[in-house]
């Protein structure tokens, strides 16, 4: 029930209107007095809400005394709401003023729902390229959006890490990435080389991220991804040769830049 009321409010109905519509749908039809009694609210508030709903066409008022009200069936209601929402969206898109250029800014996004929502919206608008570096747990949540982007002809480049399950996409383990920390998993997205998100998702389902179109961060993330992939492919092609040629020195070069340990003084030091 609470979820239904939440979605009705998201569609623009007030708390009172939402409860009245659900009550009428449950009873089939009822008078304003009966609805007010069932909801435990004042009759004046119920009648005012019923009048608004009737004028908008969502509720019908029958003849008789007292008047009895009924709400449209779910299919009719959905069709009417959808038509009005689409009309409003189309008008807003065409008539909303378009101001001057906005300087790129950095925005913080908090909460798993907000982070995933912002990311999914941008993935659905991608036109040319999506560059992804993330863990398998998060990749599985975005499988549908990534598949749809690929079907639209969007070029996908990605690195997955974590877990042992086989992926349905090509897997490029990120070069030099530390093992998964207990407090979260990093991820980054660059879309159409103009929008990016860098964030962390935690085991409790919470998340936080930075979103920006600033070219500096976009370039940094693209360079980082490219370097990881190039080094990974070099290791795949020349792994044995690298070890044979450099011996222990290769491991030292590798660990110098990607592995850290706590020194005696507690400072993080390169091994």
ABEGO torsion letter per residue (X at the ends): XAAAAAAAAAAGBBAAAAAAAAAAAAAGBBBAAAAAAAAGBBAAAAAAAAAAAAAAGABBBBBEOBBBBBBBBAAAAAAAAAAAAAAAAAAAAAABBBBBBBBBBBBBBBEAAAAAAAAAAAAAABAABBBBBBBAAAAAAAAAAAAAAAAAGBBBBBBBBEEABBBABBBBBBBGBBBBBAAEBBBBBBBGGABBBBBBBBAAGBBBBBBBABAAAAAAAAAAAAAAAAAAAAAAAAAAAAAAAAEAAAAAAAAAAABBBBBAAGBBBBX
